[in-house]
Amino acid sequence: MGDALDDVSEDSFRIIEVAGHQYRVFDSLRTTENSQQEDRHTSSGDDLVVPSTDSALFGHVDDDTTTQTDSNAQFITAEKAAISSCDVPNYFISIPMTDPALQKNVECLYSEIKSLPFCPYLDPFLIDTSKLHITIAMLVLNSESRVEEAKALLNSLSPEIDALIGDNELQVEFEQTLSSMQPNPSACRVLYAKPTRSTEKLLRPIADLILLSFMKEGFTQLKAFSPTKLHMTILNVRTASKRADESEATRGINVGPVLKLSHRFSVVRPKSIHLSQRHKFDENGYYHSVSKIDLAREKN
């Protein structure tokens, strides 16, 4: 692995701290060889964090500061994080975006979307406002014991999350225009609201801490660390495919007119981070919560 690291530029990674240990997280591998060498990076037994090859689904705001390498930094073995590919995520960690003002705001957006020419057919794909959220990590928990372990891990991260928030006021703001997860808006499968740059910079360390901690313990499908693309889904074709044409889930739909809308979203001051079960819901309509940690401002 020494040869591979020699080909990685110094600004392609950053140091983050988890549970008192430092980890070097690579944003990209700028090597002089082809992708076969990159595959060897992820499959070797050396302790190295490298990104997923599916870079289109992941990303983050570039940090303005440069972090120097710590010679004592520890690394995660890719094999430790590997899970059988046949396992499907059945739990997830999220920040609920269920503030009543935001829900009402998004309902108004939905009315705008359905009033556009050729867009009423998008209605089945719009996300129920009671389920709005920002996903942090998708988890595979296939036994009650694993669920309990995940709950304990999330709770153990609470002091570090509080420290990351510090004296900042934790609030979430979104850009006024929506974005398509797919580069071609006429073949969109996921439409989302993107956090503003200031929100991204505040949430990024928290999301990285949680994802890396759960990946280290083998709770995710990730074989290598890739920062989660922070977003609030507004429309998801695949999720709604059972209520509409199955083919839409594959080919996507045209959201071009929607991308031209400008909509001001309400500012959200999130109260908690949830560990929830997919496809099961609480009385309030949100995904069934098995555990949650309150955010710092709620503890004062």
C-alpha positions in Angstrom: 0.0 0.0 0.0 3.0 2.3 0.4 3.2 2.7 -3.4 -0.4 3.6 -3.7 -0.2 6.3 -1.0 2.8 7.8 -2.7 0.6 8.6 -5.7 -2.1 10.3 -3.6 -1.9 14.1 -3.5 -1.7 15.7 0.0 -4.9 17.6 -0.5 -7.0 14.6 -1.4 -7.7 13.6 2.1 -8.7 15.1 5.5 -8.4 14.0 9.1 -11.5 13.4 11.1 -11.7 12.2 14.7 -14.0 9.4 15.9 -14.1 8.2 19.5 -10.8 9.8 20.3 -9.0 8.3 17.3 -8.0 10.0 14.1 -8.9 8.7 10.6 -7.6 9.8 7.3 -10.6 10.1 4.9 -9.8 10.3 1.2 -12.0 12.5 -0.9 -10.5 11.2 -4.1 -7.7 9.0 -5.2 -5.5 10.9 -7.8 -3.3 8.0 -8.9 -1.3 7.7 -12.0 -2.5 4.2 -12.8 -5.9 3.0 -14.0 -9.0 1.9 -12.1 -7.5 -1.6 -11.5 -5.0 -0.1 -9.1 -7.9 1.6 -7.3 -9.7 -1.7 -7.0 -6.5 -3.1 -5.3 -6.7 -0.3 -2.8 -10.2 -1.3 -1.6 -9.5 -5.0 -1.6 -6.1 -5.1 0.2 -5.8 -5.9 3.9 -4.0 -2.7 4.7 -5.7 -0.1 6.9 -6.9 2.5 4.4 -10.0 4.5 3.9 -10.9 5.0 0.2 -14.0 6.3 -1.4 -16.7 4.4 -3.2 -16.3 4.3 -7.0 -19.9 5.5 -7.3 -18.9 9.1 -6.9 -22.0 10.4 -8.6 -24.1 9.6 -5.5 -21.8 11.0 -3.0 -20.0 14.3 -2.4 -19.4 17.2 0.0 -18.5 20.8 0.1 -14.7 21.3 -0.2 -13.2 22.5 3.0 -11.4 25.9 2.8 -8.7 24.7 5.2 -5.9 22.3 4.7 -5.4 19.6 7.3 -1.9 18.2 7.8 -1.3 14.5 8.0 -1.0 13.1 11.5 1.7 10.3 11.5 -0.3 8.6 14.3 -3.6 8.6 12.4 -5.4 5.2 12.3 -7.1 3.7 9.4 -10.1 1.5 8.9 -9.6 -1.9 7.2 -12.0 -2.1 4.2 -12.8 -5.8 5.1 -14.0 -4.8 8.5 -16.7 -2.6 6.9 -17.7 -5.1 4.2 -21.2 -6.7 4.4 -22.7 -9.3 2.2 -24.1 -7.7 -0.9 -27.3 -9.6 -0.5 -28.2 -7.7 2.7 -30.6 -4.9 2.1 -30.6 -1.8 4.4 -33.6 -2.1 6.7 -32.8 0.7 9.1 -31.4 4.2 8.7 -30.2 7.2 10.6 -31.7 10.6 9.7 -32.5 14.1 10.8 -36.3 14.5 10.6 -37.4 17.5 8.7 -40.9 17.4 10.1 -41.2 21.0 11.4 -44.8 22.1 10.8 -43.7 25.3 9.1 -41.5 23.4 6.7 -44.2 20.8 6.0 -46.7 23.5 5.1 -44.1 25.2 3.0 -43.4 22.0 1.1 -47.1 21.4 0.5 -47.2 24.8 -1.1 -44.3 23.8 -3.3 -46.2 20.6 -4.3 -49.2 22.8 -5.4 -46.8 24.9 -7.5 -45.4 21.7 -9.1 -48.8 20.2 -9.9 -49.9 23.5 -11.4 -47.1 23.5 -14.0 -48.0 22.3 -17.5 -47.4 18.6 -18.0 -46.5 18.2 -14.3 -49.7 17.0 -12.6 -48.6 13.4 -13.2 -45.8 13.9 -10.8 -48.2 13.8 -7.9 -47.7 10.0 -7.1 -44.0 10.5 -6.7 -44.0 13.4 -4.3 -42.8 12.5 -0.8 -45.3 12.7 2.0 -44.4 15.7 4.1 -44.6 13.7 7.3 -41.6 11.7 6.1 -39.3 14.5 5.0 -35.7 14.0 6.3 -32.0 14.2 5.7 -30.4 10.7 5.5 -27.1 10.2 7.3 -26.6 6.5 7.0 -28.3 3.4 5.6 -27.9 0.3 7.9 -28.2 -3.4 7.8 -29.5 -4.7 11.1 -30.6 -8.3 10.7 -31.1 -9.3 14.4 -32.4 -7.8 17.6 -28.9 -7.9 19.0 -27.6 -5.8 16.1 -30.4 -3.3 16.6 -29.5 -3.0 20.2 -25.8 -2.5 19.3 -26.7 0.2 16.8 -28.8 2.0 19.4 -26.0 1.9 21.9 -23.5 3.2 19.3 -25.7 6.1 18.3 -26.2 7.0 22.0 -22.5 6.9 22.6 -21.9 9.5 19.9 -24.1 12.1 21.6 -21.3 13.9 23.6 -19.1 14.1 20.4 -22.0 15.5 18.4 -22.7 18.0 21.1 -19.0 19.0 21.0 -19.2 19.4 17.2 -22.2 21.7 17.5 -20.6 23.7 20.3 -22.0 27.2 20.6 -23.4 27.2 17.1 -27.1 27.4 16.6 -28.0 24.3 14.7 -30.4 25.2 11.9 -31.0 23.8 8.5 -31.6 26.0 5.4 -32.1 24.8 1.8 -31.4 26.4 -1.5 -34.3 28.0 -3.3 -34.1 25.8 -6.4 -34.4 22.0 -6.5 -31.8 19.6 -7.9 -32.0 16.3 -9.8 -29.9 13.5 -8.6 -29.5 12.4 -12.2 -27.5 14.7 -14.6 -30.3 14.5 -17.2 -33.4 16.2 -15.8 -35.6 14.5 -18.4 -34.6 11.1 -16.8 -34.9 12.1 -13.1 -35.5 9.5 -10.5 -34.8 11.6 -7.4 -35.5 15.3 -7.0 -34.2 16.9 -3.8 -33.7 20.1 -1.9 -30.0 20.9 -1.3 -28.8 22.3 2.0 -27.1 25.7 1.7 -23.3 25.9 2.0 -23.4 27.1 5.5 -25.8 24.3 6.6 -23.6 21.7 4.8 -20.5 22.9 6.6 -22.3 22.6 10.0 -23.8 19.2 9.3 -20.9 17.6 7.5 -18.7 16.8 10.5 -21.8 15.3 12.3 -22.7 13.2 9.3 -19.2 12.0 8.8 -18.7 11.1 12.4 -21.9 9.0 12.5 -21.4 7.3 9.1 -17.7 6.4 9.8 -18.6 5.1 13.3 -21.3 2.8 11.9 -19.2 1.7 9.0 -16.3 0.8 11.3 -18.6 -1.6 13.2 -20.0 -3.2 10.0 -23.5 -1.7 10.1 -23.5 -0.4 6.6 -23.0 -1.9 3.1 -20.1 0.5 2.4 -16.8 -1.3 1.8 -15.0 2.1 1.8 -15.9 5.5 3.2 -17.8 7.9 1.0 -19.4 11.0 2.6 -23.2 10.9 2.3 -24.8 13.4 -0.1 -26.8 15.5 2.3 -30.2 16.3 0.9 -34.0 16.3 1.5 -35.8 14.2 -1.1 -38.8 15.8 -2.6 -39.7 13.3 -5.3 -38.7 9.7 -5.6 -39.8 7.7 -8.6 -38.6 4.3 -7.3 -40.3 4.7 -3.9 -43.7 5.4 -5.6 -43.3 2.9 -8.4 -46.0 0.5 -7.0 -48.5 3.4 -7.3 -47.6 4.3 -10.8 -46.0 2.9 -13.9 -43.2 0.5 -13.0 -41.2 1.6 -16.0 -40.9 5.1 -14.6 -38.7 3.7 -11.9 -36.2 2.6 -14.5 -36.3 5.4 -17.1 -37.0 8.3 -14.8 -39.3 11.3 -15.5 -38.9 14.8 -16.9 -38.6 17.4 -14.1 -37.2 20.2 -16.3 -40.0 22.6 -15.6 -39.7 22.0 -11.8 -36.0 22.9 -11.8 -37.0 26.4 -13.0 -39.1 27.1 -9.9 -37.7 29.3 -7.1 -39.1 28.4 -3.7 -38.1 29.7 -0.3 -38.0 26.9 2.3 -38.6 27.5 6.0 -35.6 27.4 8.3 -35.6 24.2 10.4 -34.1 23.9 13.9 -33.8 20.1 14.2 -34.5 18.6 17.6 -33.0 15.1 17.3 -31.2 12.5 15.2 -33.2 9.2 14.7 -32.4 5.6 14.2 -35.5 4.4 12.4 -36.8 1.2 10.8 -37.7 1.4 7.1 -41.2 0.6 5.8 -42.7 1.0 9.3 -44.2 4.2 10.6 -45.2 5.8 13.9 -48.5 7.6 14.6 -47.1 10.9 13.4 -46.4 9.4 10.0 -42.6 9.4 10.3 -40.5 6.2 10.1 -40.6 4.1 13.2 -38.0 5.3 15.6 -36.2 2.7 17.8 -33.8 5.3 19.2 -32.9 8.9 19.0 -30.5 11.4 20.5 -31.5 14.9 21.4 -29.4 17.7 19.9 -27.4 20.0 22.2 -29.7 23.0 22.3 -32.6 20.8 23.5 -30.6 19.7 26.6 -30.1 23.2 28.0 
